[in-house]
C-alpha cells in the first residue's frame, strides 16, 4: 500500500519558529511614519504588546515557542503531509504531488498557528481586549478561538461582502465568544467616513484594518491582532514548513517546487520560508527549488502591483511599509469568491520577490474552482477557495510534467477546508462566478495616491 499520510508525533511539534530575516541578502526596509522617518518600536506600542513588537523587529534566526503555545498547538499539530496519489492518477502525471493539510485545526485553517501565540503574548503582557479584521472569516474565527483559550474578549470587523456571503463564519466567531461587525461600520471614524462616501460600500481588508486599528489605538487595554502581512505572523506560520521538512525526511524526498496561496503572505511564507532557509544554508537539495506565491487575477498585488512604500490600511493609521501594493485605497471587486483580496503583501514576501528569490503567479477565479472541484473528487477534501489557487498551480505544474516526462515532487499548502465556503461553490456550479482581471487603469489611478516618502 502506498503511504498517503506522513505523520509526526506530538513531541515533533517545532520548539522554535524560523525567522527568515536572519537569512535575507539585504536587511528589511524599515516601516516609516508619515514624516518619512523610521517608526520606533514604542510608537507601535499603542496597538501591539511588547513581546509581539520584539518578534516583529527581531533578526534572530530561531525564536522559542512557549510551552503554553505548543500545548494548544497539540490540539491539532503536527498537521499531516499527504500524498495526492488519486489526483496524480487522474492527471496521468509522473509527478508526485504532496499537500500540507492545515484544515485539521479547530478553526479549519492555518490561521490559529499565529492566533494562538498572539493571544498568549497579549495575555502575558496584560492586554484586556483584542480587536482585529477579517475577510473571508478564517482569521476572525481563529483569533476568536485563541482569545477564548486565554480568556481575552475579541471584537472582529468583518469585510461586509464576506459578512453577508459567509454567515457561518460569523457564527463560528460568535460561538467562541467574539463580537462581529460588518465593515464599514458606524462604530469608528473610518467606517463612518466610508459609509458617508458610499452607503453601499462592500468593504475591504484595508478598511476593516483601519477600523480595528483605530479602536485599539483609542481604547486603553485594547490591542490589535493581524492575521497576515507582518513579520511576526509569518514567523509563527513557519511551523507549517518546519513540520513538512521533517515529514519529507521520513520518506526521503524533497520538493522541486512549492506553491502557496498568497493574499497577505502568511500561508505562503509559512510553507516556503523554512525551505528557503535550506537554500540560504547551501543545501544542495534546495539549489533549484522554486517557491511560487499564487494570487487571484482580480487582486494581482505581486504580479501587477508596484514595489513601493504604502500604508497597510485605507485611512493611513498604520506605518508605511515597503511592499508590493495596488494602492491603499484599492477596492477589490465584490464578485470575487476566493478571498486573497488585500491591496498589499507581506514586506518579507515582497522583498524576496523583488530580489528574485521567489516567483509569483496570478490565476483566474473560475479556473481555481475547477481545480478545487477536481481535487475534491480525487482526494475527498473540499478545499477553501483560497487554497484552490495553489491547487490550480500545482495541477498545471503536474500537467506540464505529463508533457515533459519529468517526475517532479510538487508541494502545495492546503490552507483550510471549504465547509463554510459552500456558497461560493454554489455560485460556481450555477455558473454565477466570473473571471475578472483588475483593470490596469484602475491600478494606475490607485497608485497615484501612494504616500510620498524619501
PyMOL commands that set and color helices and strands:
alter all, ss='L'
color gray80, all
select helices_A, chain A and resi 10-12+20-23+41-44+50-57+67-73+85-91+112-124+138-149+160-165+167-175+189-197+205-218+231-237+239-251+266-280+284-286+297-299+301-304+347-354+365-379+385-404+422-429+440-447
alter helices_A, ss='H'
color red, helices_A
select strands_A, chain A and resi 5-6+16-18+62-64+81-83+96-101+129-134+153-159+179-183+222-224+257-261+290-296+306-311+320-325+359-363+409-414
alter strands_A, ss='S'
color yellow, strands_A
deselect
rebuild
show_as cartoon
